[in-house]
Amino acid sequence: MSTLALPGVAPRRLDPLELLYRWGTVVTIALLVAAFGLATDGFLTAANLVNILRAISIVTVIGLGVSLSLAVGGFDLSVGSTASLADAVVISLLVWHGVGTAVAIALTVAACLVVGLANALLVTRLRIPDLLATLASMFVVQGVAMTYTRGGSVTAHMPMPDGGTAPGALTPAFERLGQVPTIIAVMLACVVAVQLFLSFTKQGRYLYLVGGNAEAARLTGLPVGRYRALAYLASSAFSALGGIMLASRIGSSQVNAGSAYLMDAVAAAYIGYSLGGSGKANAVGTFVGAVLIGVLQNGLVMVSVPYYAMDIVKGGVLALALALTYLKKR
């Protein structure tokens, strides 16, 4: 086994497992890019790479919400349903009520923050385990979104129950949010902002402290419940933003549209644990995890893998990437 030696410093042995743990996800992405690039001429084109970034934008933003809940030792399963609610609310405000873009987005985020507040109360006040609390809220929010839209889609100029048509329409400013380069710029801005918050602010370090050892954090005088509540509110806010981006991208509200992003967002957040050996939720790692998922999905489509077999390949690669994290923890 090779070693590293510096003048006056004892040689340091390189552990292959440590290297895999730190950079295995990046290596996996590089191998996938090389394989798909050799398998098809169109994969490495600039247009396709931009398309991958656009495709992972929503997953990444929702995944940031999951990461913030993981940072405090929690787990938010309601992010997909919250994104569905945001999709329904923002489109309905624009189409049914003719509200302006900024007001529609602000009201949508406010509505989704209620979900985060409810999760926080269930977890911190009623002391329900995070997984069970957010599982319950996932079903409730999903039902609220479906009830609000009467179980159907919301589109511009749709027929209304009174026999007329919806008076409002999507504004150009709202439509640009789901288009390149705006959607990619929003994603990257969110990643940078969350990473800076977690790494360089006192509140971010406190979130990690709460997640690492809540009892020790409580003994040092930290308001553990307040920081856990902050994490769930932030998780709902990013889920709302992801749902708004989704609504802009597809131009309508579809039933439970955000729920499809739940598992990819969770996978991206967990894959990000191992990046650089951090061993904890982080924004850059979540982005890299989303890139892995996006490259895999895009490449499988381009090499014409049957849709019914995609989940097998995708699940296998994700399991391999996640194994790197937990092998190191053993």
N, C-alpha and C positions, 0 to 999 in steps of 0.2 A: 504494500500500500504506500502511495506516495505521501511526501510531507512537504510542508512549506517552512522555509527557514529564513530569518532575517538576522542581520548582524546584531549580536548581543541578546537575541531572543531565542528561546528554546523552540526547536522545530515543532510545528503543529501538524498533527496527522489529519489528513483529509478523509472524512467519513462519506462514502458514496451515498449512504442513506440520508445523511444530512443534506447533501447537495440535491438529492431528489426531492426531499421535503421542501427545500427552499425554492427550487426552480423547476420542479417537475411539471408544473402546469404550463410554464413558458415553453419548456422542451416539447411537451405534448402538442401545443399550438403550432410550434415550428414544424414538427413532424407531419401534422395534419395539413398544414399549408403546402409543404413540399409534396406530399402524396397527392392532394387534390390538384395542385398545379401541374404535376406530371400526367395526371389522369384526364385532364380537360384543358383545352386551350383558353377558355374564358374565365377561369377562376382567378388568375392573378392580374386581371385587368383592373385599372383604376376604378372603372364604373362598378365592378362587382365588389371591390373592397369597400367602396363608399356604401354600397347596398347592404353589406354586412354591418357596418357601423350604424346605419339607419335602423336595421332590423333589431339590433341589440339595445337601442337607446331606451326603449320602454322597459325592457327587462332590467337594465342597469339601474334606472331610477327607482323602480319598485324594489330591486335588490338592495339599494342603499337603505331603504326603510327597514328591510329585514335585518341588515347588518347592524343598524342602530339598536334594534331590540336585542340582538345577540350580544352586543357590547355590554349590556347590563345583566347578562345571564338569562335573558328572557327568550321568547320566540313568538313572533307575530304571524299567525296563520290567516289573519283577516285581510292581508294586503291585497290579495286578488279581488275579493269581494268589494273592498273599499275602492279599488280602481274601477270596478264595474259601476259602483254608485256614482263616482265622479264622472264617468263617461255619460251616464244617464242624466245627471243633474246639469252639467254644463251644456249639453246639446239641447235639453229641454228649455233651459233659460234663454238660449239664443233663438230657438225655433218657435217655441210656444209663446214666449213672452217678449221677444224682441229686445232683450237686454243687451247692453254693450259688452264688448269682449272683456275689458278689465273687470267690470262688475260681475260678469258671469263667472270668471275664474276665481275672483275673491270669494264670492258666495259659495262656490263649489268647494274650495279649500276649507272654508269655515264649516260647511256641512260635514266634511270628512273628519275634521278635527273632533267632532262630537264622538265619532267612532273611537278615536284615540283616547279621548277622555273616559269613555265607557270602559275600554280595555284597562286603562290605568286604575280606575275604581275597582274593577273586578279583581285585579291582581294585587293592588296595594292595600285596599280597604277590606275586601272580603277574603283576601288571601287565597284565592283560587289559583291553582297552578297555571302558569302562563299558557301552556299548550292547550289546556282544557278551556280556559277563559276565552282565548282567541278563536278556538274551534267553535265555541258557542256563538261568539259575535260574528264569525264568518257566515254561519247559516242565517243569523238574524239580518245582517246587512245585505246578504244576497236576496233574502226575501223582501226587504224594504225596497231594494232597487227594482225588483221585478214587479212589485205592487205599484210602485210609483209610475212605471211605464206601462202598467196594465199587461205585463207579460209580452210586450211587443217591442219593435224597434221604433226609434224616433228619427225621422229624417226631415229635411227641409221640404216645405210645401205638402206635408203629409195631410191626409184627410182627418178632420177632427170630429168628435162625437156629435157636434151640433150641425154637421153637414157641410161646413166650410172647410177651408184649408188653413194650415198653420201660417200665422202672419209673418213670422220672422224667418231669417236665413243665416247661414254661417257667414261671418264677416271675413274679408280678405286677411285681416290681421290674425284671426284665429286659424284660418287655413294654413298660413305660413308656418305656424308653430309645428305642424306635423311634416313639413317639407325639409329637404336638404337645402342649405346647411343648418337651418335653425334648430332642427330636432337634435342634430349631433352636437351643436354648440351648447345647447341646454344640458345635454347629458354630461359633457365634459366639464362644464361649469359646476354642476352638482357634485361630480366626483371630486374635483379639486376642493370645493368648499367643505365637503364632509371630511375629507382627509386632513385638511388644515385644522378643522375644528377638533377632530379626535386627537391629532398629534401635537398641536401647539397651543391649545387653550386649556385653562384650568378645568373648565366644565367637561371637556372631552376626556381628560385624564381621570376625572372623578367617575365618569361613566365606566371606564375600564376598571377602576378600583371597585366599584359596586359589583360589576360582573365577575371580577376575580375572587372576591371574598366579601360578601355583603355584611357579614357579621363584623369583620374587622373594620369595614368602612363605617358601620354604625358606631363602633366603639371609639373611632377617631372623631366622632361628632358630625359626620356627614348625614344630611337628610336623605337616606336611602330611598324612601318612598317618592320623594320629590324628583330624584334623578331617574328613577324607573318610569315615573309618569312622563317626564320630559322625553324619554326615549320612545314611548308609545305614541305620544303626540307627534313627534318628528316622523315616526314610521308612517302614521296616517297621512301626514302632510306630503311625504314623498310618494305614497300610494296615490294620493289625489292628483299630484302632478303627473304621474305616470298615466292615470286614467284620462286626464285632460289631453295629454300628448296622443294617446290612443284615439280619443274622439276626433282630434284634429286630423290624424293620419287617415282614418277610415271615413271621416265625414258624416258619421251618424252614430247613434247609440244602438248597440246590439245586445241582446239578452246575455248577461253574464260574460261579456267580452273580456273583462279583466281577469276572470278566474283562470283562463288558460295560461296566464303569466306567473301564477303562483309557484309552481314547482321549478320552473326555470330560474326564477328570482331566488328561491331558497337554495337551489344548487349553486348558483353563482356566488352567493354569500358564503356558503360553506367551503367551496373551492378556494375562495380568497383567503381562508385562514392560513394556508401554508405559504403564501407568497412571501419570499424573502425571510422566511422563518419567523414571521410575526406571531403565529400561534393564537391570533385573536381576530375578530371581525375588523375589517378595514376597507376603505372605499376603493383604493387602487386594486386590491385583491378581488373585490367584487366585480370591478370592471374587467379585469383579466379573466375571471370566471365566466362572465357574460361573453367575452370574445371567444373563449373556447367553445361555448355552446353555439354561438352564431356561426363560427367557422365550420363546426361539425354539421349543423343543419343545412347551411348553404352548400357545402361540399357534397353532402349526401344527395341533395336534390340535383346538383349538376352532373353527378355520375349516374343518375337515374336509378338510385336505389328505390325499390317499391315502397310506397308510403306505409304499408303494413309492416315493413321490416325496419323502418327508421328508428323506432323506439328501442329495438333490441340493440342496435349499434350505438345509439346515443346513450342508453343506459349503461352499456358496458364501458364506454370511454369515461363517462362521468364517475362510475364506480371506481375505475382505476385511478382517476385523479383524486377522488376523495380518500382513497385508501392511503395515499401518501401522507395525509394529515394524521390519520389515526394510527398508522404504523409507528409514527414518531412518538405518539402519546403513550404507547404501551410501556 
